[in-house]
Structures are given as structure tokens and as C-alpha cells.
Amino acid sequence: MSIQGAVFDVDGTLLDSMSVWDTAGEKYLRSIGYEPRENLNEVFKNMSLLQAARYYRTEYGVTLGDDEIVDGVNAMLEQYYRFETPLKAGVRELLALLRRKGVRLCIATATDRYLVEAALDRCGVLSCFDGIFTCGEVGHGKDEPYIFEEALRLLGTERARTVVFDDALYAVRTAKEAGFLVAAVCDSHEKAQDSIRALADLYLEDFTQTEKIREYLLD
């Protein structure tokens, strides 16, 4: 099948950035004077930043507003996105290939826009994308299909010929149930690889598997 559009996740898919999120939830909570009671990385892995902020408020009694919490977490992460986080292997080459084939591209991410733009601009690939959608702006996490629907409207492509690239099981499941093609990208921080492999239309160890991508998505 020759695809018309592609929707890319950012963390763990385009960017090798998941390690910074391993301790971000606990580090931020401690920075404002609260001691975590559980592994917040596991709690937050299926949440947007806004959903995590609400969790801090309901479960820990944090009195800051949702926006203040989101801004505080982002400030802690900003240096990493602006100056350090690298693209995953094969990303630059894949994006160039898709653009040459006339495939329209956009982003659907739980990370705030300015961090995504800073990282992708530094890596030289921001201009490849026709638009960026964030869970915070859409008002829903990837446990619901809204962000993928918004991306589809922007792209103007057929649903059955639009592929979602993501590394997280819950996002893969949501996109698949919403009728998109799904290309799952392996990331070591997602432990449910067998479940992801069973759900996805295409499973990639990384983006250097160019022939596999060509065969399934471009021929």
C-alpha cells in the first residue's frame, strides 16, 4: 500500500529522549517539597503533562495550578530538549524519503510544543512537518483518538492510507482502534513489545529498516 500521510510521535519515536522522563515526575515532585509514594514513571507513562499535573493535585494535594505544574516540569526539561536530545537512528533519512514520495507528515505528541520545536529544529528536521499537535493543546491524551483525528484533518489524507508511528502500547492501541495504519517503533523503555508487535500493522526495530518500510508503506 502506498501511504498518503504519516503521523509521528516524538519521544521514543523520533527522539531518543525517553530516559529523561524516567525520573522527571519524581524529580519535579521533590523540587516542590513532596516525596513520591510510588514509581511515578509507571503512573505517568500513559498520561499527558496536563493529566500528570492533575494527578499531582488530586493524589498529593499540590496546590499549584495545572498550568503552573506543566510549566515547572517543562522548565526542568528545557535544557535537555534544546541542547542534548538526539534523533533516533534512521529518522532523518526516513523523513527525507517520505517527503520525496509526496507523503504529508505531522506530529502528535504529549510533549509541549516549544520543547518539540526546539529539539527538532536543532536536529534539522522541523521543516519536514506540516503541523504539530500536542495533547495539551488538543485537551486529550493518546488514550483517546482526538489527537489523531486532528492530525488527519490537517493532512487531508485517507484514514486507511495514513500511518501512525508510535512506540507506546496505549497509543498504538488507540490509533489502531481508530482505523489508522500503525507502525510501531521499538523503544527499550516500553516493556510490552510482544503486545505492540501483535497489534501493529508494521513493527520496526528502528528506522534503518528502510526496505521493510518501503515494502509495506510505499510500494
VEXZASE-360124 format. One record per residue: x, y, z of N, C-alpha, C in turn. Coordinates in steps of 0.05 Angstrom, whole numbers, plus 32768, in hexadecimal, padded with zeros to 4 digits. Example, Ala and Ser with C-alpha at 12.3 -4.5 7.8 and 13.67 -1.06 7.14 Angstrom:
REM VEXZASE-360124
81087F8E809C80F67FA6809C81087FBE809C;81017FD3808E81117FEB808F81028001809D;
This chain:
REM VEXZASE-360124
80117FE88000800080008000801180198000;800A802C7FF0801980457FEF800A80598001;801780618017800A8073802A800A8090801F;7FF780A080297FF580BC80227FFE80CE8039;7FFC80C58052800380D58068800F80C5807F;801E80D38090802A80C680A7802980D880BF;802280CD80D6802080DC80EF803680D08102;804880E1810B805E80D7811B805C80E08138;805F80CD814B806580D38166808180DF8168;808880EB817E80A380F7818180B580E78194;80AE80E681AD80C080D981C180BF80BB81BE;80D680AF81BA80D8809381B680D4808A819A;80CB809C818980C68096816C80D980A6815B;80D680C0815A80E980D1814B810280D7815C;80FE80DD8175811480E48187811A80CE819A;813480CA819F813D80B781B3813E80C681CE;812680CA81D9812380DD81F0811580D18208;810E80B7820680FD80AC821C810C80AB8237;812780A98236813580A7824F813180BF8261;812D80D68255812A80EF8266810F80EE8274;80FC80DF826A80E280DD827780E180C9828D;80F680B8828F80F680A382A380F480AE82C0;810180C482C4810180D082DF80F480EB82E1;80E980F582CB80DF811082CA80C8811582DE;80B5810182DF809E810582F180A68106830E;80B880F4831680C180F4833280D3810C8338;80E48113832580F6812A832A80E68144832D;80D28147831C80C28160831F80B381608339;80A7814A83418098814A835A80AA81518372;80C28145837280D4814C838880DC81698388;80DF8174836F80E78190836D80D381A48379;80BA819B837C80A681AC8388809E81A383A4;80AE819183AF80AB818A83CB809A817283D2;8095816083BF8085814883C48096812F83BE;8092811A83CE80A0810183CA808E80ED83BB;809780E283A5808780CF8396808180B683A6;806980AC83A38061809383B18063807B83A0;8067807F838580678069837280798070835B;807D805D8349808D80618331807D8073831D;8082808C831E8072809F830E8077809B82F0;808E809082E98093808B82CC807E807782C1;8078806382D18063805082C88047805C82C9;8042806C82DD8028807982DF8023808C82C7;8038809B82C0803580B182AC803980A8828F;80428090828A804B8089826F8034808A825B;801C808782638005808982517FF680A38253;800280B782607FF580D18265800380E78255;7FF380FB824F7FFE8115824580088124825D;8017813A82588021814A826E80098156827E;7FF4815E82707FDD8169827E7FD081548290;7FCE813C82867FC2812782977FD4812182AF;7FEF812282AB8001811F82C17FFE813582D6;7FFB814E82CC7FF7816482DE7FDE816082EF;7FC9815782E37FB0815182F27FB4813B8307;7FC5812883007FCB811283137FDA811D832B;7FED812F83277FFC813B833D7FE881498350;7FD4815683447FC1816683547FAE81548363;7FA3813F83567F8F812E83637F9C81198376;7FB3810F836F7FBF80F9837F7FD381038394;7FDF811B83907FF3812583A27FEB813F83AF;7FD5814A83A77FCC816383B27FDC817B83AB;7FEA817A83947FFA8191838B7FE781A88385;7FEE81BF83907FDB81D6838E7FE181E88376;7FF681E383677FFB81F2834E7FE681EB8339;7FE181FE83277FCE81F983117FDA81E682FD;7FC981DA82EC7FD281C882D87FE781D582C6;7FE281ED82BD7FF581FA82AA800F81FF82B8;800F820682D28028820B82E0803881F282E2;802B81DC82E7803981C282E9804581BB82CE;803581BD82B9804081B6829E805881C88298;805681E2829D806C81F48298808581EC82A8;808181E382C1809781DC82D280A681C382C8;809681AF82BF80A2819782B380B1819E829A;80A581AE828980B281B5827080CC81C58274;80CC81D6828880E481E6828E80FB81D38295;80F481BE82A4810881AA82AC8113819B8294;810281968280810A81878269811681978252;811281B18253811881C2823C813581C08232;814881C08244816481BF823C816A81A6822C;815E8190823481638176822781598177820A;8141818182068135818281EB8143819781DA;814B81AD81E5815881C281D5817481BA81CC;818281AB81DD819F81A881D881A9818B81D6;8199817881DE81A5815D81E08196814781D1;817C814581D4816E812D81CA8173812881AD;817B810F81A581828109818A816A80FC817B;816B80FD8160815980ED8150816080CF8154;814C80BE8151815180A28150815D809A8135;8169808381348177807A811B816480798104;816C808480ED815D808180D58147809580D1;814180A780E5812B80B980E3812F80CD80CC;814580D980CA814A80EE80B6814680E3809A;815180CB8095814F80BE807B813280B68074;812480AC8088810880A4808480F780BD807D;80FA80D2808B80EA80EA808680EF80F5806A;810880F48062810F80FD8047810380EB8032;810380D1803680F780BE802480D980C38021;80CB80C6803780AE80CB803780A780E58029;80B680F9802D80B18113802080B581108002;80CA81017FF980CF80FD7FDD80B780EE7FD0;80AB80DD7FDF809480CD7FD5807A80DD7FD6;807A80F57FE0806281067FE1805081007FF9;805B80F2800D804B80EC8025804A81058037;8032810C8040802F8123805280358119806F;8043812A807E804C812280998043813680AE;803B812B80C58036813D80DC803D812E80F6;803B813C810C804481318126802C81318139;802A811B814980178119815F802681118178;80288122818C803A811D81A2802D812681BD;8036811A81D2802E812281ED8040813881F8;8056813D81EA8069815181F38061816D81E9;8066818181F9805E819C81F1806C81A681D8;805E81B681C9806681BF81AE808281CB81AE;808881DE81C080A181EC81BE80B981DA81C3;80B681C581D380CC81B281D780D081A281BD;80BA819881B180BC8189819880C8819A8182;80BF81B2817F80CA81C4816A80E781C9816E;80EF81CE8187810C81D3818D811D81BB8186;811581A3818D8125818C818881268185816A;810F8186815D810E817E8140811C8193812F;811A81AD8137812881C28128814681BE812A;814F81B98142816C81B581468176819D8136;816581888134816D81708125816981738107;815D818980FE815B818F80E28144818280D3;812F817980E28119816B80D580FD817880DA;80FC818E80E880E3819B80EE80D381A280D4;80E181AB80C080D481B480A780C7819D8098;80CD8184809F80C1816D809180A3816A8097;809A817780AD807E817280B7806C818980B0;8053818180A8803F819580A1803181A080B9;8033819380D08026819D80E8802E818D8101;802981988118802F818B81328015818C8143;800D8176814E7FF7817481608002816A817B;7FFB817781918002816E81AB7FEA816681BB;7FED815381CD7FD6814B81DE7FCC816381EF;7FDF817481F87FD6818B82077FC5819D81F8;7FCB81A281DF7FBB81B481CE7FA181A881C6;7FA1818E81C07F89818081B87F76817C81D0;7F82817981E77F72817581FF7F6C81588206;7F7A814581F87F76812981FD7F91811A81FA;7F95810582097FAD80F482067FA980E081F0;7FBE80D081EB7FBC80BD81D67FAE80A381DE;7FA280A381F57F8F808E81FC7F74809281EF;7F7180A981E17F5A80B081D27F6380B881B6;7F5280B581A27F5B80B981867F5C80D6817C;7F5480E9818D7F50810581837F6981108175;7F80810C81807F98811881757F9E810C8159;7F9880F381557F9C80E6813B7F8780F08127;7F6F80F581307F5A8100811F7F61811C8116;7F6C812D81287F74814881217F8B8147810C;7F9E813581107FB3813280FD7FA9812A80E1;7F96811880E17F8A810E80C77F7D812580B8;7F6E813680C77F61814D80BB7F75816080AE;7F8B816480BB7FA0817680B07FAC816A8097;7FB2815080987FBF814380817FAD81418069;7F93813D806E7F80813A80587F8481218049;7F8E810C80567F9380F280497F7E80DE8051;7F7D80C880427F6B80B280497F7480A48062;7F61809F80747F688092808D7F7780788089;7F6D806780767F79804D80727F95804E8064;7F9C8067805B7FB6806B804E7FC7807F805E;7FC0808080787FD08092808A7FDB808080A1;7FF5808280A58002807180B8800A808180D1;8006807580E8800F8081810180288072810A;803D8081810F8056807681198057807C8137;8059806881488059806C8165806880558172;8072805A818B8080804581998071803B81B1;805B804881B9804D804181D28035803081CD;8031801B81DD801C800881D98000801681D9;7FFB802881EC7FE1803481EE7FDB804581D5;7FEF805381CA7FEB806381B37FE78052819A;7FF6803D81987FF3802A81827FD7801E8182;7FCD801781997FB2800C819B7F9D80208193;7FA08039819D7F8C804E81967F8B80538178;7FA38056816C7FA4805C814F7F998044813F;7F9F802C81477F95801581397F778013813B;7F6C801781537F4F801581567F40802C8147;7F4F804281427F43805881337F4580558115;7F50803E810C7F50803880F07F68804180E0;7F7E804980EE7F96805180E07FA8803980DB;7FB9803B80C77FD0802980C67FE2802F80DD;7FF0801C80E98002802180FF801D801480FA;8032802480FC804D801A80FB8059801E8116;805D800981258068800A81408087800B813E;8092801D814E80AF8020814E80BA80178169;80CC8004816980D67FF9818280E6800E8192;80E0801081AC80EF802181BE80F2801181D8;810A801081E3810F7FFF81FA810080078212;80F5801F821380E68028822B80CA801E822B;80C08013821580A68007821380AA7FE88216;80A07FDD822B80A57FC0823180927FAD8223;807B7FB7821980677FA5820E806B7FA181F0;80837F9981E8808A7F9781CC807A7F8081BE;80747F6B81CC80657F5581BF80487F5E81B9;803C7F6D81CC80217F7881C780217F8C81B0;80357F9D81AF80377FB0819A803A7FA3817F;804C7F8F817E80507F80816580377F73815B;80267F69816D800E7F5B81667FF97F6F815B;7FF97F8881657FE57F9C815D7FEC7FAA8143;80067FB08140800E7FC2812A800D7FB5810F;80087FC580FA80097FBC80DF80267FB780D6;80387FC780E180547FC580DA80647FCA80F4;80787FB880F980887FBB811180A57FC08109;80B17FD5811380CC7FDD810C80DF7FDD8124;80F57FD08120810A7FD2813581157FEE8136;81187FFA811F81208016811C811A80208100;8120803980FB811A804480E0812F803F80CB;8143802F80D28156802880BE814C801080AD;8135800580B481297FEF80A5811A7FFA808D;81298008807C811D80178065810F80048052;811A7FED804C810D7FDC803880F27FD18043;80F17FCC805C80D87FC2806980C37FD88067;80CB7FF1806C80B98008806A80AF800C804E;80C2800B803B80BB800E801F80A67FF98016;80AC7FE0801E809C7FCA8015807F7FCC801F;807C7FD4803980627FD4804480527FEE8040;8061800580408053801E80408055802E8026;806880288015806D80397FFE806A802B7FE3;806880117FE2806680037FC880497FFC7FC2;
